[in-house]
Amino acid sequence: IRRALMKKILFSLILAAALLAPAGAAYAQKSPNLGEVVLDIAIVRPFYYVIMAGGAVLYPFAWVLDPLFRDDPELLKEELLTRPYNCAIERPIGTFDC
């Protein structure tokens, strides 16, 4: 009987935390100021374009060598191609959360 009561309490606490938690980043977003936009366009984005190009150049070599090191090819693709692309192109201007 104790175990069932503990499960109910745990479930109730998780449910209450989910209902009372803030809705997330959608409510916390602020519009970027001019300095953040200029910094993003002039320095940060070109840096991510260089990283994206480097990942595109390194990916075929890393993909060929990947089985030798028994790494996950999906993780390799995520780190060298997907994340730099998302930071350089998909990310809204003036936000720096990559």
N, C-alpha and C positions, 0 to 999 in steps of 0.2 A: 504493500500500500504506500510505503514511503517513496518508492521509485516512481510510481504513477503521479504522486503529488509533486515531486520534483520536476517531472517532465512538464506538467501543467504550468508550474511556476516559470520554468525556463521558457516555454512557449509564450506565455503571457508577457514576460519581459522583452523577448525578441520582438513580439508584435507591437508592444508599446513603444519600443525604441524606433521601430520602422515608421510608426505613425507620427511620432513626435519629432523625428529628425527633420532638418530643413530639406527642402526639395533638391538641393544640390547646387551645382555651379550655375545653373540657369538663372538663379536669383542673385548670385554674387557677381555677375558680370557687370563691369563698368565700361563706359566708352573710353577709349584711349585718348590721351591728350596729344597735342601736336608734337611734343618732344618724343613721345613713345613711337608715334607713327614715323617720324623722320629717322629715328634710331633704327627702327625695324627695316625701313626701305633702304637706307643708306649703308648699314653695316651688317645687321643680323641676317637678312634674307640673302644677300650675295654670299655670305659665309656658308649658309646652308646649301646654296646652289653648288658651291665648290665641293662640299661634303657629299652631295648627291651625285655629282659627276665622279668623284673618287670612288664612291661605293659601286657605281655602275661599271667602272673600269676594273675594280678588284673582284667583283662578284663572280665572273666566269672562272678566274683562277682559284678562288676560294671554294667554289662549287665543285671543281674537279678534285681538289685536295680534301674536300670534306669527308668522304668515306674513310680516308686514312686515319682521321682523328676521331671518328665515330661521333661527330656532332650532329645536331638536328638541322637538316636543310631548311626547314621552315623558319627556324630561329635565325639562321644565316640570312635568309631573304628578308626577314623582318628588320634586322639590324643594319644591313647594308643598302637595302632598296626602299622598303616601305616607310620606315621612320624618317629618313632624310627627306623623302618625297612629301610626307605629311607636314613636316616642319617647314619646308621651303614653299610648298604650293597650297596645301589644304588649310593651313593655319590662318586664321583671320589676322589682318594687318593690325599691329599694335599690341598683340597678345604674345607673351613669351613663354607659354606653358607647353613645352615639347618634352 
